[in-house]
């Protein structure tokens, strides 16, 4: 990794060129707080950001202003501010780009910068950030926006994975398709690293985008739509209810390469919370507070999970011990050799609408069933109060019921007398003539 000057020297070089921290942050494609932390010594850049920052400081030391090469913009030309949503979206797509090779150090400040940040600031500089010239040609010949002063829409930027020209981002469908096309490849590989199952990874990403389309007004107004979809995909992939599905009771097919198989084995041996924290921090490159916020944990808890996850990975992969960049390359390469199907935006939207209609009809049917049961109860219920019958209780003083006993002497005499009578019953009364 290129060496960096001391924090005080970094600030001196920036102030010598009359640059603000916001301008350096826009040039680097990071937040202003990150540049402030680098100049104070509280944090140090890692990976591509470190390479780009080193070349930027070297250019300042040689007397070159940032942006003097490539686009031709100097200090006098204001750069559009980079929002937090663009930074996190770039962090998501940075997981999808190829790892920087040895020749990346000689490519200038644009080589270490995330390709989306370069394309967002200047579309003509996108081929120099690792994009193929054939894929960048349509972007260079695309017509300019109607309003040149408007901030560029990150979801409308052309992408190397797009199979057709990106439509005008003036409709929700076009914006959703651009977001799905740009972030789906990296999300599928992230879900595969979390689960080790290609089918579950593809299902998780497709379900996350279906949920995003159902709640698109909320997602479109979010400051970072890519992180919203990523969180939904990770939560669905790590759901404990998948263990009850018959298709996921057996382990998935391991990767063909031994190195990828070792990385995936150690990842799956970690608890889901530590696995996700390690992927967000070392795989995608989020800061620790952002990782804690996405995993819904406190910052000390996220640091504890990250520490133990790195320790477990170092025991299985000795070359990654104390080398975050090596671990980042391992996580970045995981899933690239697998045939992972990416969800198509049109299919995702149709599936989401079909699922929404199905649940709406089920809710209407269930509501009608409740209304019918309520009406039947009202119709058959009694209209007045009927007190319940009190339970019986024992009464004292009543002799028990008994059968006939033996006859006494008087009873026997009476019986014989009755039997000797010629006519049973009283004698007949005869009328007497008067």
Buried (B, 14 or more C-beta within 10 A) or exposed (E): EEEBBEBEEBBBBBEEBEBEBBBBBBBBBBBBEBBBBBBEEEBEBBBBBBBBBBBBBBBBBEEBBBBEBBBEBEBEEEBBEBBEBBBBBBBBBBBBBEBBEEEBBEBBBBBBBBBBBBBBBBBBBBBBBBBEEEBBEEBEEEEEBEEEEEEBBBBBBBBBBBEEEBEEBEEBBBBBBBBBBBBBBBBBBBBBBBBBBBBBBBBBBBBBBBBBBBBBEEBBEBEBBBBBBBBBBBBBBBEEEBEEEEEBEEEBEBBEBEEBBBBBEBBBEBEBBBBBBBBBBBBBBBBBEBBBBBBEBEBEBBBBBBEBBBEBBBEEBEEBEEEBBBBBBBBBBBBBEBEBBBBBBEEBBEBBEEBEEEEEEEEEEEEEEEEEEEEEEEEEEEEEEEEEEEEEEEEEEEEEEEEEEEEEEEEEEEEEEEEEEEEEEEEEEEEEEE
